[in-house]
Amino acid sequence: MLGTFFSSSTAVRRPRATRAQSRARIAGFSLIEVMVALLVLSIGLLGMAGLLVVAVKTNHSAYLRTQASFVAQSMADRMRANSRAVWSGAYAKTWPLGGAGSAGACIAAAPCDFAALADRDNRAFGRDLAQFLPNADATIRCVRGTAPAPADTSGRPPYDGLCTIVVNWSEGSLARQQPQPDKQTFAWKFQP
């Protein structure tokens, strides 16, 4: 049965296409392939661009958090160096402070007392906030421990309570639907 099917000499053959017709068909098929490849490539490039935008925003957010921790660490070091002012409450403030005047210079020839040094530290902290963080504000609160404050703090006793530095700033949101910037907070408790 198979032998008779293939042995038939009346097989129908398709007419061969000319070379020009073959090239036209192949060229059209290649153009479609190129267009699809360009579409896939452009979608991939748009995805990579979106990924890059998110990476840059996330990197900037990490940069601002690092700046907030550096500013808070700097103020904590200043407070540790001036414990008399911490005992007197000279650092318990909210920033931004009104009046951007400059404090007197504390130099070896004309040293300043602990209150003037605390004022200088507070102004430097305010300048650091304004310089390194967008729309920044901060609060420092110190809560004494159970020990009573010494009558004479000239011996620079260690402060027995805890202080909290809270730094707030604004940064752009990753969500497109949110036109308002996000308010970020860095809070740090320490013993000066």
N, C-alpha and C positions, 0 to 999 in steps of 0.2 A: 504494500500500500504506500509506504513512504517512497519507494523507488519510482513508482508511477507518478507521484506528485512532482518530483524534481526532474523527471525525465521529459516533462512536457516542454516542447519547444516554443510554445506560445506565451512565454512569460512577458508580462507587461513591464516595460522599463520606463523610468522617468527620463524626460529629456534632460540632457546635461545643460547646466547654466553656463553662460559665457563667462569669461574671466571678468569682464567689467561688471556683470551682475553679481558675481561672487564678492568682488571687492566692495561694492556698494553695500551689500548686506553685512559684511564683516565690519566695515567702517562705521556703520550705524550702530552696530552692537557695541563697538569699542567706545563710541561717544557716550552711550548710556552708562557703560561701566565707569567711565571717567567721571560723569556727573554724579553717580551714586557714591563713588569714592570721595569726591570733593564734599558732598553733603555729609558723609560720615566724618570726614576730617574736620569740617567746620564745626560740627556739633561737639566733637572731642576738644577742639581748641576753645570753644566757648566754656565747656566744663572746666578746662584747665585754668582759664582766666577767672572764673568764679572761685575756684579753689585758691588761686593766688590772692584774690581780694580778701577772702576769709582768713587766710594765713597772715596777711599783713595786718588786718584788724586785730587778730588774736595776739600777734607779736607786740603791737602797740599797747594793748591792754596789759600784757605782762610787763612791758617797760614801765607803764604808769604805776603798777603795783610795786615794782621794785623801787621806783622813786619815792613812793609813799613810805615804804619801810626804811629807806635811807634817811628821809627827813625826820621820821619819828625816832630812829636810832640816834641821830645827831642831837635831837632835843633831850632824849633820855641821858645821853652822855653829859650834856651841859647841866642837867639837873643833878646828876651824881656828883659833879664837880662843885656844886654850890648848894650843899645840903641845908645851910642856914636859911636860904631863900625858900627851899622846899618846906621847912618847918614853919616859916612865916606865911606861907600860902601865896608867895609872889608868882608862882608858875600856874596857879589854878585860874585859867582864863579860857576865853573862847575867841577864835580867830575867824575872820579877819578883824584885826583891831582897828579902831578909828584913829586917824592921824598917822601919817607915815613919816613923821619927823625922825631924825636920827638921834640915837642915844649918845651920850658923851663917850669919848674914847677911854678905855681902860688900858693904860700903859704903865710901864714900870715907874716912870717919873711921876705920874699922877694916878696912883691906883684908885679904883672905885670900891665902894662898899658892896656888900652882898645884894642889896636891893637894886643898886645901879647896874650891877652885873646881870641880875635877873631881868631887868628891863632891856638891857642890850641883847640878852639871849632870846627874849620874847620877840623883839623886833627882827632879829636874824631868822627866827623860826617862821615868822610871818612872811618875810622876804623869800625864804626857801619854798614855802607853800605856793606863793604867787608865781615864782619862777619855774618850778618843776611840775606843777599839777594844774590842770585846767579847772577853773571855778572851784578852787579848794577852800575848805573851811576845816577847822579843827577845834577840839576841846580837850583840855587837860583837867582831870579831876584827881585829887589825892585824898585818900581816906586814911586817917591815922589808925594805928593799931590800938591795943589796949593800954599800952604804957603812956603815962602822962608826958606832955611836952616838958623838956627840961627848962628850968628857969634861965639858964645861961646856955645859949647854943653856940657860943664862940669856940667851943672845943670840937665842933663839927661832929656831933653824934650821928650815927646812921639813922635815917628815917625809918621808923618801925612799921609804917603802913605800906599800902600799895597805891601806885599811881596808874592811871589809865590815860593813854593818848589815843584819841579817836580822830582819824583823818578821813574826810569825805572829799570826793572830787567827781566831776562829770566826765563821762566818756561816751563815744558814739556806740549805738546799739548795733548788734549784728543782724537783728530783725529789720526787714525793710518796712514793715507796717508801723514801726515805732518812730515817730518823728522826734520825740523828746530824747535827749541823751540819758543814759542810765546813770544813776547815782551809785557810786562805788564807795565802800567803807573799808578802812583798815583800822583795826582796834588792837591795842597792845597793852597788857598789864605788866608792870615791872616794879621792883623795889629800888628806889633811888639810893 
